[in-house]
């Protein structure tokens, strides 16, 4: 039983269902908009040659105001977006997706690299290092208005420095610990669904 693969497929179905709802409602409701990152060299991906040459590893697209011919199949989706004012057709298998993000509600899903690409070297010169992913702003369609997505950086969790002198008593230690309610509020600020949450530790 390959539970990791089953979980990956189940999570990617969320992307498919979200796109299908956009199609049913003839547009994204409210302030919703999607950032979708995927591997450009994954088997089954069909993108314009100019995009494939420029972004040899990973690309991030935005579904917001300006898109055409959006379709959601069982195993892939299709869409036409403008890049530098020129319409480009894309067909992307859900298994090629590495990240899905809807900043309007602070929802994001990070996927593990697909098995088919795990042993494939990046580039044609024998370089085994992964190219730097394209930033969201570079691939945003020029004609699409709307606020920029801001992804807050994770807060550092530093242990308090030890003070010289007497050791703290049990009462002082308990006073320094934050309440569970305060921790719960911080944890719920931004929810990122990852496969690690399903793995047995």
C-alpha positions as CSV (number, residue, x, y, z in Angstrom):
1,X,0.0,0.0,0.0
2,X,1.7,3.2,-1.2
3,X,0.0,5.6,1.2
4,X,2.3,8.5,0.2
5,X,1.2,8.3,-3.4
6,X,-2.4,7.9,-2.5
7,X,-2.2,11.0,-0.3
8,X,-0.5,13.0,-3.0
9,X,-3.2,12.1,-5.5
10,X,-6.0,13.0,-3.0
11,X,-4.4,16.4,-2.3
12,X,-4.0,17.2,-6.0
13,X,-7.7,16.4,-6.5
14,X,-8.4,19.6,-4.5
15,X,-6.7,21.6,-7.3
16,X,-8.9,19.9,-9.9
17,X,-12.1,20.5,-7.9
18,X,-11.2,24.2,-7.3
19,X,-10.7,24.7,-11.0
20,X,-14.0,22.9,-11.8
21,X,-15.8,25.2,-9.5
22,X,-14.4,28.2,-11.2
23,X,-15.7,26.8,-14.5
24,X,-19.1,26.2,-13.1
25,X,-19.4,29.7,-11.6
26,X,-18.0,31.3,-14.8
27,X,-15.2,32.9,-12.9
28,X,-13.4,33.1,-9.6
29,X,-15.7,34.1,-6.8
30,X,-14.9,37.2,-4.7
31,X,-11.2,37.9,-4.2
32,X,-10.1,34.3,-4.9
33,X,-7.2,33.8,-7.3
34,X,-4.8,30.9,-7.8
35,X,-1.1,30.6,-8.0
36,X,-0.1,27.3,-9.5
37,X,3.5,26.1,-9.8
38,X,4.4,23.1,-11.9
39,X,7.4,21.4,-13.5
40,X,7.8,22.4,-17.2
41,X,9.6,19.2,-18.2
42,X,7.3,16.7,-16.5
43,X,5.9,14.1,-18.9
44,X,2.5,15.3,-20.3
45,X,3.1,19.0,-19.8
46,X,2.3,21.0,-22.9
47,X,3.5,24.6,-22.9
48,X,4.7,27.1,-25.5
49,X,8.2,26.4,-26.7
50,X,9.3,29.9,-25.7
51,X,8.2,29.3,-22.1
52,X,9.7,25.9,-22.0
53,X,13.1,27.3,-23.2
54,X,13.0,30.2,-20.8
55,X,11.8,28.2,-17.7
56,X,13.5,24.9,-18.0
57,X,12.6,23.7,-14.5
58,X,9.6,25.2,-12.9
59,X,7.0,27.9,-13.7
60,X,4.3,29.7,-11.7
61,X,1.1,30.9,-13.4
62,X,-1.8,33.0,-12.0
63,X,-5.5,32.4,-12.6
64,X,-7.3,35.6,-11.8
65,X,-9.0,38.0,-14.3
66,X,-7.4,37.3,-17.6
67,X,-7.6,33.7,-18.8
68,X,-9.3,31.8,-21.6
69,X,-10.5,28.3,-22.4
70,X,-10.1,26.9,-18.9
71,X,-10.8,23.2,-18.8
72,X,-10.4,20.7,-15.9
73,X,-10.0,17.0,-17.0
74,X,-9.7,14.1,-14.6
75,X,-5.9,14.0,-14.9
76,X,-5.0,17.5,-16.2
77,X,-6.2,21.1,-16.8
78,X,-5.9,23.4,-19.8
79,X,-5.8,27.2,-19.9
80,X,-4.7,30.1,-22.1
81,X,-2.9,33.0,-20.4
82,X,-1.2,36.1,-21.7
83,X,2.6,36.4,-21.2
84,X,4.0,39.8,-22.3
85,X,0.7,40.5,-24.0
86,X,0.8,37.3,-26.1
87,X,-1.7,34.4,-25.5
88,X,0.0,31.1,-24.6
89,X,-1.7,27.7,-24.3
90,X,-0.8,25.4,-21.4
91,X,-1.9,21.8,-20.6
92,X,-0.7,20.6,-17.2
93,X,-1.2,17.2,-15.5
94,X,-2.1,17.5,-11.8
95,X,0.9,15.3,-11.0
96,X,3.2,18.0,-12.4
97,X,2.0,20.5,-9.8
98,X,4.4,21.4,-7.0
99,X,2.4,24.2,-5.2
100,X,-1.1,25.6,-5.1
101,X,-1.8,28.8,-3.3
102,X,-5.0,30.9,-2.9
103,X,-3.7,34.0,-1.0
104,X,-7.2,35.5,-0.6
105,X,-7.9,33.0,2.2
106,X,-4.3,32.1,3.1
107,X,-4.6,28.5,1.8
108,X,-1.6,26.7,0.3
109,X,-0.5,23.2,-0.6
110,X,3.1,22.1,-1.1
111,X,3.6,18.8,-3.0
112,X,6.6,16.5,-3.0
113,X,8.5,16.2,-6.3
114,X,6.9,13.6,-8.6
115,X,8.8,10.3,-8.7
116,X,9.2,10.5,-12.5
117,X,11.4,13.6,-12.1
118,X,13.3,12.7,-8.9
119,X,16.3,11.1,-10.7
120,X,16.3,13.4,-13.7
121,X,19.1,15.9,-13.8
122,X,18.2,19.5,-14.4
123,X,19.6,21.2,-17.5
124,X,21.6,19.7,-20.4
125,X,25.1,20.4,-19.2
126,X,25.1,17.7,-16.5
127,X,24.3,20.2,-13.7
128,X,22.4,18.3,-11.0
129,X,21.4,21.3,-9.0
130,X,17.8,22.5,-9.2
131,X,17.3,25.8,-11.0
132,X,15.8,28.6,-9.0
133,X,12.0,28.7,-9.3
134,X,10.5,31.6,-11.2
135,X,9.1,34.3,-8.9
136,X,5.4,34.9,-9.0
137,X,5.6,38.5,-10.3
138,X,7.6,37.5,-13.4
139,X,4.9,35.3,-14.7
140,X,1.9,37.3,-13.8
141,X,-0.1,38.2,-16.9
142,X,0.5,41.9,-17.6
143,X,-3.1,42.8,-18.2
144,X,-4.4,41.1,-15.0
145,X,-5.0,43.7,-12.2
146,X,-5.3,42.9,-8.6
147,X,-3.3,43.0,-5.4
148,X,0.0,41.2,-5.1
149,X,0.1,38.1,-2.9
150,X,2.1,38.5,0.3
151,X,3.3,35.3,1.8
152,X,4.5,36.1,5.4
153,X,7.9,34.7,6.4
154,X,7.9,32.1,9.2
155,X,8.6,33.5,12.6
156,X,11.8,32.4,14.1
157,X,11.5,30.4,17.3
158,X,14.4,31.3,19.4
159,X,14.9,30.0,23.0
160,X,15.2,32.7,25.6
161,X,18.7,33.4,26.7
162,X,19.7,32.0,30.1
163,X,20.2,34.7,32.8
164,X,23.2,34.4,35.1
165,X,22.5,33.7,38.7
166,X,20.0,31.5,40.4
167,X,18.1,28.8,38.5
168,X,14.5,29.7,37.8
169,X,12.0,28.1,40.1
170,X,9.1,25.9,38.8
171,X,6.7,28.7,39.3
172,X,8.8,31.1,37.1
173,X,9.1,28.5,34.4
174,X,5.4,28.0,34.3
175,X,4.8,31.8,34.1
176,X,7.2,32.1,31.1
177,X,5.3,29.5,29.0
178,X,2.6,30.9,26.7
179,X,-0.9,29.6,27.1
180,X,-2.3,27.0,24.7
181,X,-4.8,29.5,23.4
182,X,-2.1,31.9,22.4
183,X,-0.2,29.2,20.6
184,X,-3.3,28.0,18.8
185,X,-3.9,31.5,17.4
186,X,-0.4,31.7,16.0
187,X,-0.6,28.2,14.5
188,X,-3.9,29.0,12.7
189,X,-2.6,32.2,11.1
190,X,-1.4,30.5,7.9
191,X,-2.3,26.9,7.1
192,X,0.0,25.0,4.7
193,X,-1.0,21.5,3.9
194,X,2.0,19.2,3.4
195,X,2.5,15.5,2.9
196,X,4.6,15.4,6.1
197,X,1.4,15.9,8.2
198,X,0.2,12.5,7.0
199,X,3.4,10.5,7.5
200,X,3.9,8.4,10.6
201,X,6.8,9.7,12.7
